[in-house]
Amino acid sequence: MAIAFATTLMTTACKQRGKQEKMRFINDVANRFTPVKNQGHGGTCWIHAMLSTIETDRIMQGDSVNLSPAFVARRMFEEQYRRHVLTAGASPISDRGTALDALRLIEAYGLVPFDSYTKSPDPCQPLPATSVLARKTCMIASKAINGRMPPKKYERMLSSMLDESLGDLPLRVFMLGAEYTPQEFARSVCRSRDYVALTSFTHHPFGEYVDLEVPDNVRHNLFYNIRIEKMADMVRKTVKSGRGVCWEGDISEPGFSFRKGVATLPPGAGKPTQEQRQNAFYSRTTTDDHCMAIVGLAHDVDGCRYFIMKNSWGTDNPYHGLMYMSEDYFMMKTIAVVLQLR
């Protein structure tokens, strides 16, 4: 399926500040997506990537929505505050997580459109530093722990801090002439049971759901373990059907460059094997670093295949915030993907 693709039209809400040399790609599949956002200083890529995946899925169904990462982040901090106090500090407060955590938060607390909960209508305006918000949330929780107080004692202080940083929470959502609660709106755009998380490592049996041992999986989410070739094939089929995919993996390689807009393995590295993936995971050279949404497929002038990734670092690169990840990089450096099976 060949589809014309113009990233300049899809991200006109943000203006590129600098021009770098572009590699030449031919886009084979280009699914629609909402404007590229900027997660700012913090670790909420998993929220941005999962919401981007849902947005592309909804656009495919003719229901265009632009969702608020700040709303999910706020609900996360409120929940973590309560758990941190009730466990006397044993439960962590952090802005990091997995795409499955985003789906769970959406199911528990709902969703709102981007325009309903944002400090700035410009999607390229960075989100307030969520790493700082995590520290402030922890400081407030410590007051309750040290004073042996219930969580409610300092909830007003927490709300004031989050209101100042992220904005006042909307009680209702108004969209296309209809009124929703955040929970009702979430059910209208996303059902967590429609998504499955896939991983590919040999220290667990293939064909089973496994508790993936990565630092961000603090809630012990389960991932279905399959061979990497099958995963790549499922991702390609999902993208060709017009749906989004949430990617989670390693970006610590020299060949990963947001400035250039590409992610490639070193020349001559060869096609990665399942054994090489496993060894890199064991040696911590493949780590759980970042999440992005997959919105298309492409190839370069030499015929090498690429996935088109929607990042959440703003638009200041040659592809206006998108990146081209080689299939070999995907095969070697993917930790997990989340996608719809239907």
C-alpha positions in Angstrom: 0.0 0.0 0.0 1.6 3.3 -1.1 0.2 6.5 0.4 1.4 10.0 -0.2 3.0 11.5 2.9 3.7 15.1 3.7 5.0 15.6 7.3 5.0 19.4 6.8 1.2 19.4 6.5 0.7 17.1 9.4 2.6 19.2 11.9 1.9 22.8 10.9 1.1 23.6 14.5 4.9 23.6 15.3 7.6 25.4 13.4 11.0 23.8 12.9 13.7 25.9 14.4 16.7 24.4 12.6 17.5 22.5 9.4 19.7 19.5 9.3 20.7 17.3 6.4 18.0 14.8 5.6 18.3 11.2 4.5 16.1 10.3 1.6 13.2 8.0 2.3 10.3 6.7 0.3 7.2 6.4 2.4 5.2 3.3 1.8 2.5 3.6 4.5 1.7 6.8 6.2 -1.0 6.7 8.8 -2.5 9.9 10.1 -1.6 11.3 13.5 -2.1 14.4 15.7 0.5 17.1 16.0 3.8 16.1 17.6 4.0 17.1 21.2 6.9 17.9 23.5 7.2 15.9 26.8 9.7 18.4 28.2 12.1 17.4 30.9 10.8 14.2 32.3 10.0 10.6 31.6 6.4 10.7 30.4 7.3 9.3 26.9 5.2 6.2 27.7 2.1 8.4 28.2 2.7 10.4 25.0 3.4 7.3 22.9 0.4 5.4 24.1 -1.9 8.4 23.6 -0.5 8.9 20.1 -1.2 5.2 19.4 -4.9 5.6 20.5 -5.2 8.8 18.5 -4.1 7.1 15.3 -6.4 4.2 16.0 -9.3 6.7 16.4 -8.5 8.6 13.3 -8.5 5.3 11.4 -12.1 4.9 12.6 -13.1 8.3 11.5 -13.1 9.8 15.0 -10.3 12.3 15.3 -9.2 13.1 18.9 -6.2 14.9 20.4 -5.6 13.7 23.9 -4.1 15.3 27.0 -0.9 13.8 28.3 -1.0 16.2 31.3 -4.3 14.8 32.5 -2.8 11.2 32.7 0.3 12.5 34.3 -1.7 14.3 37.0 -3.8 11.3 37.8 -0.6 9.3 38.1 0.9 11.6 40.7 -2.3 11.7 42.7 -2.4 7.9 42.8 1.3 7.6 43.6 0.9 10.1 46.4 -1.8 8.0 48.1 0.2 4.7 47.7 3.4 6.3 48.9 1.7 7.6 52.1 -0.2 4.4 52.8 2.9 2.2 52.3 5.1 4.5 54.4 7.3 5.3 51.5 7.7 1.8 50.1 5.7 2.5 46.9 7.8 4.8 44.5 6.9 8.2 43.1 8.2 8.6 39.6 7.2 9.9 36.2 8.4 6.7 34.5 6.3 3.8 33.5 5.2 1.5 30.6 2.4 1.9 28.0 0.4 -0.6 30.0 0.5 1.7 33.0 -1.0 4.4 30.8 -3.8 2.1 29.7 -4.5 1.2 33.4 -4.6 4.9 34.4 -6.9 5.7 31.6 -9.3 3.0 32.6 -9.2 4.0 36.2 -9.4 7.8 35.9 -10.5 8.6 32.4 -9.2 10.9 29.6 -9.8 14.4 28.4 -9.0 16.1 25.0 -5.8 18.1 24.8 -7.5 21.4 24.7 -9.4 20.6 27.9 -6.3 20.2 30.0 -3.2 22.0 28.9 -1.1 24.9 30.0 -0.6 26.0 26.4 -2.7 25.4 23.3 0.6 25.0 21.4 1.4 21.2 21.4 5.1 22.0 21.0 5.2 23.9 24.3 7.0 21.5 26.6 5.1 19.8 29.4 6.1 21.2 32.8 9.0 19.1 34.1 7.4 16.0 35.4 10.7 14.9 37.1 10.4 18.0 39.2 6.7 17.3 39.9 7.6 13.8 41.1 10.1 15.3 43.6 7.5 17.8 44.8 4.9 15.1 45.2 7.3 13.0 47.2 8.0 16.0 49.5 4.3 16.5 50.2 3.8 12.7 50.8 6.8 12.8 53.3 4.9 15.4 55.4 2.0 12.9 55.8 4.3 10.0 56.5 6.5 11.9 59.1 3.4 13.2 60.8 1.6 9.8 60.7 -1.3 11.5 59.0 -3.7 10.0 56.4 -3.2 10.9 52.8 -6.2 13.3 52.9 -4.4 15.6 55.3 -2.1 17.0 52.5 -4.2 16.3 49.4 -5.2 20.0 49.2 -1.5 20.9 49.2 -0.8 18.3 46.4 -3.8 19.6 44.4 -2.6 23.2 44.7 0.9 22.2 43.5 -0.5 20.3 40.5 -3.0 23.0 39.7 -0.2 25.6 39.5 2.0 23.3 37.4 -0.5 21.6 35.1 -3.7 23.5 35.5 -7.1 23.1 37.1 -8.8 19.7 36.4 -11.9 19.8 34.3 -14.9 18.1 35.8 -16.7 17.7 32.4 -15.6 17.3 28.8 -17.5 19.1 26.0 -17.0 17.7 22.5 -19.1 17.9 19.4 -22.1 19.1 21.3 -21.9 16.3 23.9 -21.0 16.4 27.6 -18.9 13.7 29.2 -17.1 12.9 32.4 -13.5 12.0 31.9 -14.4 8.3 32.5 -17.2 8.5 29.9 -14.9 10.2 27.4 -12.2 7.5 28.0 -14.7 4.7 27.3 -15.7 6.4 24.1 -12.2 6.4 22.7 -10.2 3.6 24.3 -10.7 0.2 25.9 -7.6 -1.3 27.4 -8.7 -4.9 26.7 -8.5 -4.0 23.0 -4.7 -3.8 23.3 -2.0 -6.4 23.9 1.7 -5.9 24.9 4.3 -8.1 23.1 7.9 -8.8 24.1 10.6 -11.1 22.8 13.2 -12.7 25.0 14.3 -16.3 25.4 14.7 -16.3 29.2 10.9 -16.7 29.3 9.0 -19.3 27.3 7.5 -18.2 24.0 3.7 -18.2 23.8 3.2 -17.2 27.4 2.4 -13.9 29.3 5.5 -12.9 31.3 6.4 -10.4 33.9 9.1 -8.4 32.0 12.1 -7.5 34.2 12.7 -3.9 33.3 13.0 -1.1 35.8 9.9 0.7 34.6 7.7 -2.3 35.0 7.1 -1.7 38.8 3.5 -2.9 38.6 4.5 -6.2 37.1 2.5 -5.8 33.9 2.3 -8.9 31.7 3.7 -9.1 28.2 3.0 -11.8 25.7 6.4 -13.4 24.6 6.9 -14.2 21.0 9.8 -14.5 18.5 11.1 -11.1 17.3 10.4 -12.0 13.6 6.8 -12.6 14.5 6.6 -9.4 16.4 8.0 -7.3 13.5 5.5 -9.0 11.1 2.6 -8.2 13.5 3.7 -4.6 13.7 4.0 -4.2 9.9 0.5 -5.7 9.5 -1.0 -3.5 12.1 0.6 -0.3 10.6 -0.6 -1.4 7.1 -4.1 -1.7 8.4 -4.0 1.9 9.4 -3.6 1.4 13.2 -1.0 2.8 15.6 1.6 0.9 17.5 3.3 1.9 20.8 7.0 1.1 20.8 9.3 0.7 23.8 13.0 0.2 23.6 16.6 1.3 23.7 17.9 4.6 22.3 21.4 4.6 23.8 23.0 3.5 20.5 25.2 5.9 18.6 23.0 5.3 15.6 20.0 6.8 17.3 19.9 10.5 16.5 16.9 12.7 17.0 18.9 15.6 15.4 19.2 13.6 12.2 15.8 11.9 12.6 17.1 8.3 12.2 17.9 5.2 14.3 20.2 2.7 12.7 22.7 0.0 13.7 26.4 0.4 12.7 27.2 -0.4 9.1 28.0 -4.1 8.6 26.2 -5.1 11.9 24.2 -7.7 10.0 20.7 -8.9 10.6 20.1 -9.3 14.4 19.3 -12.7 15.8 17.2 -13.7 18.8 20.4 -14.8 20.6 22.0 -11.4 20.0 18.9 -9.6 21.4 19.1 -11.8 24.5 22.8 -11.2 25.1 22.3 -7.5 24.8 19.5 -7.6 27.3 21.6 -9.6 29.7 24.6 -7.3 29.4 22.3 -4.2 29.8 23.4 -2.8 26.4 19.7 -3.0 25.5 17.8 -1.1 28.1 14.3 0.3 28.6 14.9 3.9 27.6 12.1 5.4 25.6 8.7 5.1 24.0 7.4 6.3 20.7 4.4 5.6 18.4 4.8 3.9 15.1 2.8 5.7 12.4 4.2 4.4 9.1 6.5 2.3 7.0 9.2 3.4 4.6 12.4 2.3 2.7 15.6 4.2 1.8 17.2 4.5 -1.6 19.0 1.2 -1.1 15.8 -0.7 -0.3 16.3 -1.0 3.4 13.1 -1.0 5.4 12.2 1.5 8.1 9.5 2.2 10.6 8.2 5.8 10.9 8.2 6.8 14.5 6.3 9.7 16.1 8.5 11.0 18.9 7.5 13.4 21.8 10.5 15.7 21.8 9.1 18.5 19.7 9.6 19.1 16.0 13.2 20.4 15.8 14.6 17.8 13.5 14.5 17.2 9.7 11.2 15.3 9.8 9.3 17.7 12.1 9.5 15.4 15.1 9.2 12.1 13.3 12.1 9.6 13.1 13.0 6.8 10.8 14.0 3.6 12.6 15.6 0.8 10.5 14.1 -2.6 10.7 17.4 -4.0 12.0 17.4 -1.4 14.8 13.8 -2.4 15.7 14.8 -6.1 15.6 17.7 -5.6 17.9 16.6 -2.8 20.3 12.9 -3.3 20.9 11.9 -4.1 24.4 8.1 -4.3 23.8 5.2 -3.1 21.6 1.6 -2.5 22.4 -1.0 -2.8 19.6 -4.5 -3.8 18.8 -5.0 -7.4 17.6 -8.2 -6.9 15.6 
